[in-house]
Amino acid sequence: MDYLPLFFKLTEQEVLLVGGGNVALRKARLLCRSGALVTVVSHKVCDELQDLLDENRGNAVIGEYHSALLEGKMLVIAATDDNALNERVHYDAIERNIPVNVVDSPKLCTFVFPAIVDRSPVVIGISSGGSAPVLARLLRARLETWIPKSYGKLASIANHFRDQVKSKFSTINHRRVFWENVLQGQIAEKVFAGRPDDAVKMIEEKLAHEDPEHQVGEVYLVGGGPGDPELLTFKALRLMQQADVVLYDALVSEAVLDLCRRDADLIFVGKQRDNHAVPQEGINELLVKHAQMGKRVVRLKGGDPFIFGRGGEELQTLKAHNIPFQVVPGITAASACSTFAGIPLTHRNYAQSVKFVTGQLKNRTTDLNFEELVHPNQTLVFYMGLHTLPQLSAKMIEHGKPGSTPAAIVSRGTSADQKVLTGTLETLPELQQQAQLPAPALIIVGEVVELHNNLSWFGEEVLAQNLTPVKAEP
């Protein structure tokens, strides 16, 4: 971060603005809206700027800038086309430890003006640090369309009840839950519908009847998708932002984890081959423990929680303890990785069905029903199968699957370092032995893999011709 975003309270504070033209006028409008007392110094002040100063108790000094004008000022802005003057203002302000902004000169700024979405008292600032102000304005335009004007009214109503809520709920967590229920539910909708009086009455009723000592926790079982944060659902993001505690797996990417609420307790409970940070029974106990404390708990899993994620087992435990829960599906790795590798899971010319199979064989034995797996015209997707790939390949060939069947490994699918290795059911184990693509990875077996060369659009392909496979042992 080149700049730390801060908000200055400028009500009744003295600010110096050097320059009297249109650029200075734009800055003066912002300053006056914030309640600042603006002094403008310039040889000439345009009429609109003079009218603005007259209406907002500002002051115009006609003449030369001199450093004495900085006395008692909280901020200074230089908005002239005189580079030497702008530099002089900058150094004078630095010498006096006064924050300074020189328009269109990021190197001379100790603060910058963001593009602003104004829903007072809610204010959103967007900044590129002076590197791309047009981009910041474009982002502001998007936010303007997404955030209703009535958010300002909602914030004002919340401020009215702030002291009452604080006196009723003694803990920060209880207050947070109360406000999130108010600001995301029916009460907020009343404000958005232009019925603020109804919203006020609903808050009063909620305060009168809510028992602060019996706050019920809840668990959100959330699919974090394959790793790309842009593939999260809106609901997943909303629940991640309001959770008090997040229990997350090894397959949850850093980029996804960064979207959780900043002050949430993050607890790693990931499982890797032969290395479980917390056993499944311990995870179940943690979910129950935190929920019974009245906290909102996100159980964040890579991919989808109901596909090889033990989500069902966790919900059974919650159900047994009468703990409310919600489930948010995520994009499972099979769908995401095949898509990003350009391998359709079904295609009317190649495969009319698809099977998701765990390759992490129980007790390291091949206990799968291989007779079902070798049927033609279907795609097989193996999760967690890198370490058992030789056994899987050999068993399928033994049960009649042609060794020439196209097959692929997609490693770290959807991430910037995604790699795809293609071969055949017979050659893929040896190709992987040489390529050593890392986990997490999926194995895709079926004629649809042939489409990869034509449809590949993302990531890097590991070229099989650079490897020297040998015939796999039966």
KATA-V281624 format. One record per pair of residues at least 12 apart in sequence whose C-alpha atoms are under 7 Angstrom apart, sorted by sequence separation. I is the first residue (numbers start at 1). GAP is how many residues later the second one is. D is the distance in Angstrom with one decimal. If there is no record, write none. Layout:
I/GAP/D
I/GAP/D
//
This chain:
99/12/6.5
114/12/5.0
115/12/6.3
187/12/5.0
408/12/6.9
409/12/5.2
114/13/4.7
408/13/5.5
409/13/6.5
126/14/6.8
222/14/6.1
269/14/6.9
408/14/4.2
187/15/6.5
407/15/5.9
408/15/6.1
86/16/6.5
407/16/5.4
112/17/6.8
406/17/5.9
407/17/4.8
44/18/6.4
90/18/6.2
112/18/7.0
243/18/6.7
246/18/6.8
406/18/4.3
407/18/5.5
39/19/5.8
40/19/6.2
41/19/6.0
42/19/6.5
43/19/5.1
241/19/5.1
242/19/6.3
245/19/5.3
246/19/6.1
247/19/6.2
248/19/6.4
249/19/6.3
405/19/5.3
406/19/6.2
20/20/6.9
37/20/6.5
38/20/4.8
39/20/4.7
40/20/4.7
41/20/4.6
42/20/5.3
43/20/4.5
240/20/4.9
241/20/4.5
244/20/4.8
245/20/4.7
246/20/4.9
247/20/4.8
248/20/5.3
249/20/5.5
250/20/4.3
404/20/5.3
405/20/5.5
15/21/6.6
17/21/6.9
19/21/6.7
37/21/5.5
38/21/6.3
39/21/5.7
40/21/5.9
41/21/5.9
42/21/5.5
43/21/6.5
115/21/6.0
240/21/6.4
243/21/6.5
244/21/6.3
245/21/6.1
246/21/6.0
247/21/5.9
248/21/5.8
249/21/4.0
250/21/6.2
403/21/6.5
404/21/6.1
407/21/6.9
14/22/6.2
15/22/6.1
16/22/6.0
17/22/6.0
18/22/5.8
19/22/6.0
20/22/5.4
41/22/6.7
42/22/6.5
115/22/5.6
247/22/6.3
248/22/6.6
249/22/6.8
374/22/6.3
403/22/5.1
404/22/6.5
11/23/6.2
12/23/6.0
13/23/5.2
14/23/4.9
15/23/5.0
16/23/5.0
17/23/4.7
18/23/5.1
19/23/5.1
75/23/6.0
76/23/6.5
77/23/5.7
78/23/6.3
79/23/6.3
117/23/6.3
359/23/5.4
403/23/4.6
10/24/6.0
11/24/4.2
12/24/5.3
13/24/5.7
14/24/6.1
15/24/6.2
16/24/6.1
17/24/6.5
18/24/6.3
20/24/5.9
21/24/6.4
25/24/5.4
32/24/6.5
41/24/6.2
74/24/6.4
75/24/5.3
76/24/4.9
77/24/4.8
78/24/4.7
79/24/5.4
106/24/5.5
116/24/6.7
305/24/6.6
354/24/5.4
355/24/6.3
356/24/6.2
357/24/6.0
358/24/5.5
359/24/5.6
360/24/5.4
10/25/5.9
11/25/5.0
12/25/5.8
20/25/4.3
21/25/5.8
67/25/6.4
75/25/6.1
76/25/6.5
77/25/5.8
78/25/6.3
115/25/6.2
227/25/6.3
304/25/5.5
352/25/5.9
353/25/4.8
354/25/4.5
355/25/5.0
356/25/5.0
357/25/4.8
358/25/4.9
359/25/5.2
360/25/5.7
374/25/6.9
10/26/4.9
20/26/6.0
227/26/5.0
229/26/6.1
304/26/4.3
351/26/4.2
352/26/5.8
353/26/6.4
354/26/5.9
355/26/6.2
356/26/6.2
357/26/6.2
358/26/6.2
359/26/4.0
370/26/6.1
374/26/6.5
411/26/6.2
117/27/6.4
229/27/5.0
303/27/5.5
304/27/5.8
350/27/5.9
351/27/4.6
358/27/6.9
374/27/5.0
411/27/6.2
412/27/6.7
224/28/6.4
303/28/5.5
304/28/4.8
351/28/6.1
360/28/7.0
371/28/6.3
411/28/6.2
412/28/5.5
227/29/6.6
303/29/4.2
359/29/6.5
370/29/6.6
411/29/6.0
412/29/5.9
119/30/6.0
122/30/5.8
284/30/5.7
288/30/6.5
303/30/5.4
411/30/4.2
121/31/5.7
410/31/5.4
411/31/6.6
119/32/6.2
120/32/5.0
224/32/7.0
393/32/5.9
409/32/6.6
410/32/5.3
119/33/4.7
122/33/6.8
284/33/6.5
393/33/6.7
409/33/5.6
410/33/6.5
434/33/6.9
121/34/6.6
154/34/6.8
345/34/6.2
409/34/4.6
121/35/6.9
408/35/5.7
409/35/6.3
408/36/5.2
431/36/6.5
154/37/6.3
407/37/5.6
408/37/6.5
407/38/4.3
431/38/5.5
390/39/5.4
406/39/6.1
407/39/6.1
430/39/5.4
389/40/6.0
406/40/5.5
419/40/5.8
420/40/6.4
421/40/6.2
430/40/6.5
150/41/6.7
405/41/6.0
406/41/5.6
408/41/6.7
418/41/4.9
419/41/4.8
420/41/4.8
421/41/5.0
423/41/6.9
150/42/5.7
405/42/6.5
407/42/6.0
417/42/6.6
418/42/6.2
419/42/5.5
420/42/5.8
421/42/6.9
422/42/6.8
427/42/6.0
430/42/7.0
169/43/5.8
406/43/5.7
416/43/6.7
419/43/6.5
421/43/7.0
427/43/6.8
406/44/6.5
427/44/6.3
426/45/6.7
427/45/6.4
426/46/5.8
334/47/6.5
252/49/6.3
252/50/4.9
244/51/5.9
245/51/6.5
246/51/5.8
247/51/6.3
248/51/6.1
249/51/6.6
251/51/4.9
244/52/5.3
245/52/4.8
246/52/4.8
247/52/4.9
248/52/4.7
249/52/5.5
243/53/5.1
244/53/6.0
245/53/6.3
246/53/6.0
247/53/6.0
248/53/6.0
249/53/6.7
16/54/6.9
243/54/5.6
246/54/6.7
24/55/5.4
243/55/5.9
23/56/6.2
16/57/6.4
384/57/6.9
14/58/6.8
15/58/5.2
240/58/6.5
384/58/6.8
385/58/6.9
14/59/4.9
15/59/5.7
16/59/6.4
17/59/5.9
18/59/6.1
19/59/6.5
383/59/5.3
14/60/5.8
15/60/5.0
16/60/4.7
17/60/4.9
18/60/4.7
19/60/5.1
382/60/5.8
383/60/6.9
13/61/6.6
15/61/5.8
16/61/6.3
17/61/6.0
18/61/5.8
19/61/5.1
381/61/6.8
382/61/5.0
18/62/6.9
381/62/5.7
382/62/6.5
381/63/4.6
380/64/5.7
381/64/6.5
380/65/5.1
379/66/5.9
380/66/6.5
379/67/4.8
378/68/6.5
219/72/6.6
218/73/5.6
337/73/6.5
340/73/6.8
217/74/4.4
340/74/6.0
217/75/6.0
217/76/6.7
222/76/6.6
224/76/6.0
226/76/6.0
337/76/4.7
217/77/3.9
218/77/6.7
219/77/5.9
220/77/6.1
221/77/6.0
222/77/5.9
223/77/6.1
224/77/5.4
225/77/5.3
226/77/5.0
337/77/6.2
216/78/4.9
217/78/4.6
218/78/4.9
219/78/4.7
220/78/4.7
221/78/4.8
222/78/5.0
223/78/5.2
224/78/4.8
225/78/3.8
336/78/6.9
215/79/5.3
217/79/5.3
218/79/6.2
219/79/5.8
220/79/6.0
221/79/6.4
222/79/6.3
223/79/6.0
224/79/5.5
225/79/6.3
341/79/6.8
223/80/5.5
224/80/7.0
394/80/5.4
223/81/4.5
223/82/5.3
222/83/6.7
221/84/6.9
236/92/6.2
350/97/5.7
351/97/6.9
232/98/6.9
350/98/5.8
345/103/6.7
344/104/6.3
218/105/6.3
219/105/6.5
220/105/5.6
221/105/6.1
222/105/6.0
223/105/6.0
225/105/4.8
226/105/6.7
343/105/6.2
218/106/5.1
219/106/4.6
220/106/4.9
221/106/4.7
222/106/4.7
223/106/5.1
224/106/5.7
225/106/4.7
226/106/6.6
343/106/5.7
218/107/5.5
219/107/6.5
220/107/5.9
221/107/6.1
222/107/6.4
223/107/3.9
225/107/6.0
226/107/5.4
343/108/6.0
343/109/5.2
226/110/6.5
342/110/5.1
341/111/6.6
342/113/4.7
342/114/4.3
341/115/5.5
342/115/6.4
341/116/6.9
340/117/7.0
341/117/6.4
340/118/5.7
3/126/6.5
2/127/6.7
228/186/6.1
226/187/7.0
227/187/6.7
228/187/6.3
226/188/6.7
227/188/6.6
//
